[in-house]
Amino acid sequence: MFTFDWFHRGGLDKLQSAARQRCAEHKFSDEAGGADGSSELGDYMSGLETRTIIYMKDGLTYEVRAIIDLDSTAGLVFECVPVDENYRVGAIVIVAPFEDIARVEIFAVHPDEKPQESFKIPGFRAATEAGRD
């Protein structure tokens, strides 16, 4: 499902736009879709931040800091956000074969509404495991 074209030629951008739109619809439920063009809604949407999480088939999870365009059509090249504090002084660049990518998630949030402490996005695995208790 995931290819060079999906990440570099519109798929990821569309997913990010959809996440921003849905976030705004939750905030402004009476203005769903943003069709009225209100300045408050526009200001809110322009301030939204997104986090991109990539889940691999082998169970590893990465948060993308930036996608790097090296014209590699076999894999996604990106800089990830290090989880370990010791690695935050440098940069970790990863090449992930497209066929090994299981899922991509976008989390959209406004800076005024996001939690103060650094939080981990658990994804579906944690939600599924929690539902078994």
N, C-alpha and C positions, 0 to 999 in steps of 0.2 A: 504494500500500500504506500509506503513512504519512499520517495525517490528524490533525486537531485532537484527535479522540477518542482516537486511539492514544497520543498523547503525554500528554494531560491526564486521561484517564479509564481508565487501567489498563494499557495495552500496555507502556509504558516501565517501569512499576513491576514488572510480571511479568517482563520481561527482566532487570531488575536483581536480582530475587529468584532467578531461575534461575541467574544468574552467581554470586551468593553461595552458593547451594546447591551448585553444581558445584565451586566453590573449596573448600568445606568437605568435599565428598566426596573430593576429591583428597588433602586433608590427613588425613582420617580414613577411609581406604578401607575399613577393616574395619567401619565404622559407616555405610556408604553410605545416604543418604536421611535420616540423622539421626533415625530412628524411635525410638531408645532414649531420646532426650531427655537425654543425658548433659550434665552441667553444663560439662564441658570443651568439648564441641562447641558448646553454646549460647554460652559465653563467646567462643569463636573466631568464630562467626558474627556475634555482635553487634559485634565489633571490626572486621569487614571494611569496607573502603572500596571505592568503585567510581569508575571514570572512564568517562564517556560520550563516545564519539567519533562524530561525524556526518560521513559521506562524501557529498559532493554529486556530482551527475551531471557537473558541469563539471570535476571533479578536485580541487576544494578540500576540505580536511579541517578540521574544527573540533572542539576539545574543549570540552564544555559545562561552564561553571562553575555556571550556574543557569538553569532555564527560567523565563521570565517569562510570567505569565498576563495578557495584555491582551485576551483574547477575540477575537483575530484568528484567524478560521477559515480564512483563505487561506494563512497561513504560520506557521512556528514562530518565536516570539520568544524569544531566549535571550542570555545573556551568555556570551561565549566566553573561554577562557583564552588570553591573548596569548602568542605564541611569542617575539616580539621583546621583549627586556628593557626597551626604551624605552617600551613601551606598558603595562607592568605597574603603573604609577603611577595609572592611570585605569581605566575600564571600557569594553569594547567590546560593544555590544549589536547583535545581528544579527536581521534578519527573513529567513528562508529559506522560499521557497514550498514547500509540502509536496510538490508534484510534482517538485521538483528534488532531493529527498533520495533518494539511491541506497541507503544502508545505514546502520544504526546498530549500533555495537558497544559492549558493556559489558565493562570489564576489572575484575575483582574481585581484591583482594589484601589481605592482613592487613598492617598497618603494620610489624609485626616482621619481615616477610618481603620487603618491597618493596626494590628496589635503592636504595642510598644516594644516588646521583646522579640528577638529573632525567633521565628517559628518554622517548623518543618512541615512541609506539605506531605501527608502520608500516602495519598493516592488511594486506589480502590482496595489494595491488599489489606491495609489496616482496617478499613471499614468492614470488609468481609469477615475478617477474623474477629472483630469486635461483635459482629452480629451472631456469631456461633455460641457466645457465652450464655 
